[in-house]
């Protein structure tokens, strides 16, 4: 698949969300976990995944997992993300 420069693409390769994709073309955050405010939600009863499991800061064409001190702000970030 041809990718356009300046965008970040996330796509689940397996599991319940296999094939689900997220595309970012501006600075944003992406939160994965079980909580309702997460962009990609895992099953609520799966305790192997925390409520706010990880946060990725996206600033195309780059993306990075946020440091632990920023992950604590996942709820605030979710409320301001453009979804």
Helices and strands as residue ranges (DSSP letters): E 8-11, E 21-24, E 28-33, E 40-41, E 54-59, E 62-65, H 68-71, H 74-80
